Amino acid sequence: MPTIQTPEGKVKKAVMDYLWAKGHGCYPHKTVATYDAKIGCYRELSQYAATVGESDLLVFDKNDSTMPIWCELKKPGKRKIDPDQVIFKKQVEDMGHTYIIINCLEDLYKLGL
């Protein structure tokens, strides 16, 4: 059966492919439960699997791997983040980290990645 990819999923694939090709570390966060066909239901996420509002990707710049870049992926044209994401963004920025909203590869180019 063919996979149907959402607009946000297409952005995620393009961003991850680009970052890996450029030699950056790029790690998606698991924010949805996994369906287990053997038991016929979704496996419960651990309380440690994801934080509410957590960004979609954690990126480490190959030129400065000491400071992560937290990336929230949105479909093209959408820049607004949910209230839980606003809280997470503030926590990240209060620690001195970078948090960006990505709609397309051009957003990465602006960061110099």
N, C-alpha and C positions, 0 to 999 in steps of 0.2 A: 504494500500500500504506500503511495507517495506521501511524503511529509509535507504538511501545509505549514509554511512559515509565516509568522505574524510580521508586521512592519518593524516592530521592535526587535524581533528575532533576526531579521535581515541586517539591522544595524549592528547587533551583537556579533554576528558572524563576520561582517566586514571589518569591524573594529578589532576583533580578536585575531583574525587572519593578518591584518595589517601590522598590529603590534608584535606578533610572533615573528613575522617576516623581517621586521626591523631589529629584532633581537631583544625586545623588552619582555619582562615577565608580566604575564596577564592571567589572572586567576578569577574565574566566576564564583559567585557565592551561591550556595544551594539554598534557595528560598521556597521551594515547593517539594511536597512529599513525592516519593517514588512509588509507582504502582507495582505491586508484586503479584504477578499472575499465579504463582504457586499457591498463595494463600487467598487470592481473590479480593485483595483490598490494598489501600495505600498504607505504606509503612509510616508510622508516626515519626515526625522530625524530633530530634533531640532538642532539648531546651537550649543547647549550645550550638545548634546547626546554623542559626541565623538570628540576628537582632531585628526587631520590627523597624522598618524604615531603612535597613542597611542597603548600601549601594549594590549595584549589579556586578561590578568588577573591581578588583584591586590590582593596580598596575605599579610595577617598579621600573622606573626609567633606567636603561642600561648604563647611562652616564652618571646617575646618582641614585643608586639603589637603597640609600638610607632613608629616603622620604617617599612613602607610598602616595599614590594618586588614587583617590576614591572616585569611581566613575558611575554615574547613574545614566542608564541608557533609556532614551525615549524615542518614539517613532518620529520621523521627520515632521517638523512643524510644532511639536509639543515641547515646551520648556518648563511647564509647571510641575512642581513636585508635590506629593501628598504631605499632609501635616506631620506624619511620622518621619518622613524623609527630611523635612525641614529641621526637625529635632536632631536627627542623626547628622545632618550636614553641619549644624552648629557645633555638635560635640567634636566632630572631626576637625573642623577649622579652629576650634579652641585649643586643640592639641598642636596646632601649627601645620597640619596636613592640608593638602589641596583636595578640593571636592569640585568635580565638574559634571555638568549635564551634557551628554553627547547625543546629537541627532544624526551626525554624519562624520565622515573622515576629516572634513575641514576643521571640525572642533579640535581634533588632535593636532593638526598642523599648526593651529594658533598657539598651542603649548610647546611647539618645537619637537614634538615626538615623531 
